[in-house]
Amino acid sequence: MITFDAVTKRYPDGTVAVDRLDLEAPTGEITVLVGPSGCGKTTSLRMINRMIDASEGQILLDGTPVQGIDPPTLRRGIGYVIQQAGLFPHRKIVDNIATVPYLLGWDKKKARDRAMELLERVGLDPGLAGRYPFQLSGGQQQRVGVARALAADPPVLLMDEPFSAVDPVVRTSLQDELLRLQSELNKTIVFVTHDIDEAIKLGDRVAVLRVGGRLAQIADPKTLLSEPADDFVQEFLGHDRGIRRLQFVSTEGLRLRTDLTGAEDAPWRLVVDADGRPTGWISPSRPDELEPYGTFVHGRDSLRTALDAALLSPSGCAVAVDEQGKVVGVATREALDQALAEAADG
Ligand SMILES: Nc1ncnc2c1ncn2[C@@H]1O[C@H](COP(=O)(O)OP(=O)(O)OP(=O)(O)O)[C@@H](O)[C@H]1O
């Protein structure tokens, strides 16, 4: 657990970057710091590993004030990932990843074996190990940055806008990869971003800061979207807050119809292949044409995904599938409408 206890940072020129910040980042969870430019996110993050020292207040790491730990010892237990990866340009990828193990005096073979293991773990081809950073794409470099931060298996990971410099598609895959890694590794992660969608996707808890370094609200994403503390938080969350809240509503209780794959008299009929997977909708007016369909995994995907699936189908119905992609039923507009009404109530 990382605890900020009334932490203030005043720079020598008098700028108050962080103002009496109280915050807890629980062990094994992702805590995201989000807010507009200049609100003190990076300053807060860097005070954890003492790249910047707090002016007042305390930061505790599992109850011990970081101010009392000498920086090299402190940083051994804290991985750090920054925007554009910050790799050493003249070192091969394998040696970049093994940086901290080398510093810790591991023998070269053990450090390199660990680097190779991590390369695969972050979803990279081991064949990239012998390349130099400039021979990798931005997204690949970012993955190497994550692997390097994890090399000595630190319990804490600090990530400062690590995915901001890559295009949206790569960014999404890096975010998914981080969530997958975290489900295996359970690190205590503090993640800085200015992108509220990224914060909501990644955070177990999201701390919204306002300029002047004051905490506006800290909550889990669902609570943040449904109960913003004030106008500033509400504005920062953006306009489609209601729709985005649906991503936290389960489809488990969504009522499904199972007769739309066969009923001859139904306005739309869902066609499935021999394995039970959907192939398209057929309407009586165009019986020879398969129309597009959208699917969601029943019980796993959110109501937002189910709604999206319905909007992608001319039938207006969302096709519910199991984890193997086989049809388990169809959510009609009426069923979705009922679920939406329940979500609005709850
Ligand atoms: N070394 C410094 N000396 C004086 N002021 C500083 C210094 N570093 C940062 N600041 C100021 O402190 C405030 C917080 O900066 P910080 O970099 O922590 O914000 P941020 O939320 O991470 O911003 P961004 O999203 O733009 O990176 C800003 O007003 C910034 O100008």
PDBQT file of the ligand as one rigid body, heavy atoms in Angstrom, charges set to zero:
ROOT
HETATM    1  N1  LIG A 401      10.858  21.917 -11.636  1.00  0.00    +0.000 N 
HETATM    2  C1  LIG A 401       9.774  22.684 -11.540  1.00  0.00    +0.000 A 
HETATM    3  N2  LIG A 401       9.849  23.958 -11.120  1.00  0.00    +0.000 NA
HETATM    4  C2  LIG A 401       8.747  24.745 -11.027  1.00  0.00    +0.000 A 
HETATM    5  N3  LIG A 401       7.510  24.325 -11.336  1.00  0.00    +0.000 NA
HETATM    6  C3  LIG A 401       7.378  23.070 -11.777  1.00  0.00    +0.000 A 
HETATM    7  C4  LIG A 401       8.479  22.186 -11.925  1.00  0.00    +0.000 A 
HETATM    8  N4  LIG A 401       8.037  20.995 -12.398  1.00  0.00    +0.000 NA
HETATM    9  C5  LIG A 401       6.702  21.136 -12.552  1.00  0.00    +0.000 A 
HETATM   10  N5  LIG A 401       6.316  22.372 -12.182  1.00  0.00    +0.000 N 
HETATM   11  C6  LIG A 401       4.935  22.904 -12.177  1.00  0.00    +0.000 C 
HETATM   12  O1  LIG A 401       4.167  22.124 -11.263  1.00  0.00    +0.000 OA
HETATM   13  C7  LIG A 401       2.851  21.946 -11.771  1.00  0.00    +0.000 C 
HETATM   14  C8  LIG A 401       2.554  20.450 -11.868  1.00  0.00    +0.000 C 
HETATM   15  O2  LIG A 401       3.393  19.854 -12.855  1.00  0.00    +0.000 OA
HETATM   16  P1  LIG A 401       3.317  18.316 -13.213  1.00  0.00    +0.000 P 
HETATM   17  O3  LIG A 401       4.336  18.035 -14.261  1.00  0.00    +0.000 OA
HETATM   18  O4  LIG A 401       3.380  17.514 -11.967  1.00  0.00    +0.000 OA
HETATM   19  O5  LIG A 401       1.852  18.224 -13.825  1.00  0.00    +0.000 OA
HETATM   20  P2  LIG A 401       1.151  17.106 -14.699  1.00  0.00    +0.000 P 
HETATM   21  O6  LIG A 401      -0.236  16.997 -14.161  1.00  0.00    +0.000 OA
HETATM   22  O7  LIG A 401       1.963  15.885 -14.720  1.00  0.00    +0.000 OA
HETATM   23  O8  LIG A 401       1.117  17.808 -16.133  1.00  0.00    +0.000 OA
HETATM   24  P3  LIG A 401       1.135  17.183 -17.634  1.00  0.00    +0.000 P 
HETATM   25  O9  LIG A 401      -0.127  16.378 -17.792  1.00  0.00    +0.000 OA
HETATM   26  O10 LIG A 401       1.113  18.414 -18.494  1.00  0.00    +0.000 OA
HETATM   27  O11 LIG A 401       2.382  16.380 -17.758  1.00  0.00    +0.000 OA
HETATM   28  C9  LIG A 401       2.782  22.684 -13.101  1.00  0.00    +0.000 C 
HETATM   29  O12 LIG A 401       2.255  23.956 -12.860  1.00  0.00    +0.000 OA
HETATM   30  C10 LIG A 401       4.239  22.769 -13.501  1.00  0.00    +0.000 C 
HETATM   31  O13 LIG A 401       4.468  23.912 -14.307  1.00  0.00    +0.000 OA
ENDROOT
TORSDOF 0
